[in-house]
């Protein structure tokens, strides 16, 4: 099992990313330093990192599309956990441009830096890349059975600018793994809720 001493958490001042940072601080003492790279847009809040040791967690306010900044940070890291994303589906219907820039271009900047420095990369994605499922039959009032499910082998069927931008970023990661040997994994998460939301 790999051990990481210096990690970057993009979007680590956001709701889900900050929960991950708190978890690592509280449960993984082998991690000596966490760099939180966050643009602090509508989704990021530095107060989400309050109470964490300043000598262990460093907030860098910046954009994952900034190649020079990303290159500098990744060159000093053992792993990158990529939470940063434009993620509000309704916003993507109003203006898809930031979704393409952050979710696709930003991911390409990160994976190119990780490839350059042979840094382990974990990509946080969404189950929305798979599209929609019919209402499950096992829900109350809908008979018995489990209904259709998504698996990692399910075909991608994104249906919005948000989900298509995340599907695109997933496919970039998969291509970099196959073409360049990038050490990477992808999580296609469902909706989350909890502290800092």
C-alpha positions in Angstrom: 0.0 0.0 0.0 1.3 3.4 -1.0 2.0 6.0 1.7 1.6 9.7 1.0 3.3 12.3 3.0 2.4 15.4 1.0 -0.9 15.6 -0.8 -2.9 18.2 -2.7 -6.6 18.4 -2.3 -8.2 20.6 -5.0 -11.5 22.1 -3.9 -10.5 21.3 -0.4 -12.3 24.3 1.0 -15.6 23.1 -0.4 -18.2 21.0 1.3 -17.0 17.5 0.4 -13.3 18.3 0.0 -13.1 19.9 3.4 -14.7 16.8 5.0 -11.9 14.8 3.3 -9.2 17.1 4.6 -10.6 16.8 8.2 -10.7 13.0 7.8 -7.1 12.8 6.6 -5.9 15.0 9.5 -7.8 13.0 12.1 -7.1 9.5 10.7 -3.9 9.5 8.7 -1.0 10.8 10.8 1.4 9.6 8.1 0.3 12.5 5.9 2.6 15.3 7.0 1.3 18.1 4.8 -2.0 18.9 2.9 -2.1 21.6 0.4 -5.6 22.8 -0.2 -5.8 24.4 -3.7 -9.1 26.2 -4.0 -10.3 29.1 -6.1 -12.8 30.1 -3.3 -15.7 30.6 -5.7 -19.4 30.2 -4.5 -18.6 26.6 -3.3 -15.4 27.3 -1.3 -15.3 28.6 2.2 -12.0 28.9 4.1 -14.0 28.6 7.4 -14.5 24.9 6.5 -10.8 24.4 7.4 -11.0 26.2 10.8 -9.5 24.2 13.6 -7.1 22.3 11.5 -3.4 22.5 12.3 -1.8 25.4 10.4 1.5 23.6 10.2 -0.2 20.6 8.5 -2.9 22.2 6.3 -2.0 25.0 3.9 -4.7 26.9 1.9 -3.5 28.1 -1.5 -6.0 30.3 -3.2 -5.7 29.6 -6.9 -7.1 28.1 -10.1 -6.5 24.5 -11.2 -6.3 26.0 -14.8 -3.1 27.9 -13.7 -0.4 25.7 -15.2 2.5 27.4 -13.5 0.9 27.2 -10.1 -0.3 23.6 -10.5 3.2 22.6 -11.8 4.9 24.1 -8.8 2.5 22.5 -6.3 2.4 19.0 -7.9 6.2 18.9 -8.1 6.3 18.8 -4.3 3.4 16.3 -3.8 3.1 12.5 -3.6 -0.6 12.5 -4.5 -3.4 14.7 -5.8 -7.1 14.2 -4.8 -9.2 16.3 -7.2 -12.5 17.6 -5.8 -12.5 21.0 -7.5 -15.3 21.3 -10.0 -18.1 23.4 -11.2 -20.9 21.3 -9.9 -24.3 22.9 -9.9 -26.3 21.3 -12.6 -28.7 24.2 -13.0 -25.9 26.6 -13.4 -24.5 24.6 -16.3 -27.8 25.1 -18.1 -27.5 28.9 -17.8 -23.8 29.0 -18.8 -21.8 25.9 -19.7 -18.5 27.8 -20.2 -17.1 27.6 -16.7 -17.9 23.9 -16.5 -15.9 23.2 -19.7 -13.0 25.4 -18.4 -12.8 24.0 -14.8 -13.9 20.4 -15.3 -12.2 19.6 -18.6 -9.3 22.1 -19.0 -8.5 22.1 -15.2 -8.4 18.3 -15.1 -6.1 18.2 -18.1 -3.7 20.7 -16.3 -3.7 18.5 -13.2 -3.2 15.1 -15.0 -0.4 16.5 -17.2 1.4 17.8 -14.0 0.9 14.4 -12.3 2.2 12.6 -15.3 5.3 14.9 -15.5 6.2 14.3 -11.8 4.8 10.7 -11.5 2.3 11.8 -8.8 -0.6 9.5 -7.8 -3.9 11.0 -8.9 -7.5 10.4 -7.6 -10.3 11.9 -9.6 -13.6 12.7 -7.9 -16.5 12.4 -10.4 -20.2 11.9 -10.3 -22.7 9.2 -11.0 -24.5 11.6 -13.3 -22.0 10.7 -16.1 -24.1 7.5 -16.5 -27.4 9.4 -17.2 -30.7 8.6 -15.6 -32.2 5.5 -14.2 -35.9 4.6 -14.2 -37.6 4.7 -10.8 -36.6 1.6 -9.0 -39.2 -1.1 -8.6 -38.3 -1.8 -5.0 -39.4 1.6 -3.8 -42.8 1.7 -1.9 -45.7 1.4 -4.3 -43.7 0.1 -7.2 -43.7 -3.7 -6.7 -40.7 -6.0 -5.9 -37.2 -6.3 -7.3 -34.1 -4.2 -7.4 -34.5 -2.4 -10.7 -31.7 -1.3 -13.0 -28.3 -0.3 -11.5 -25.2 1.5 -12.7 -21.9 -0.3 -12.6 -18.4 0.9 -13.5 -18.9 -0.8 -16.8 -22.2 1.1 -17.6 -22.0 3.3 -20.7 -21.7 7.0 -20.2 -24.9 8.9 -21.1 -24.5 12.4 -19.7 -27.5 14.6 -20.2 -26.4 18.1 -19.2 -23.4 20.4 -19.6 -22.4 19.6 -16.1 -22.5 15.8 -16.5 -21.0 15.9 -19.9 -18.1 18.0 -18.6 -17.5 15.5 -15.8 -17.7 12.6 -18.3 -15.2 14.3 -20.5 -12.8 14.7 -17.5 -13.2 11.0 -16.6 -12.4 10.0 -20.2 -9.3 12.2 -20.1 -8.1 10.4 -16.9 -8.8 7.0 -18.4 -6.9 8.0 -21.6 -3.9 9.3 -19.6 -3.8 6.0 -17.6 -3.8 3.9 -20.8 -1.6 6.2 -23.0 0.9 7.5 -20.5 0.8 5.2 -17.5 -0.8 7.8 -15.2 -1.3 6.3 -11.7 -4.9 7.2 -11.3 -8.3 6.1 -10.0 -11.8 7.6 -10.4 -14.8 7.7 -7.9 -18.2 8.2 -9.4 -20.0 9.4 -6.3 -23.7 9.9 -5.7 -25.1 13.0 -4.0 -23.5 13.8 -0.6 -24.7 15.6 2.5 -23.3 16.5 5.8 -21.1 19.0 7.7 -20.0 22.2 5.8 -22.8 21.8 3.2 
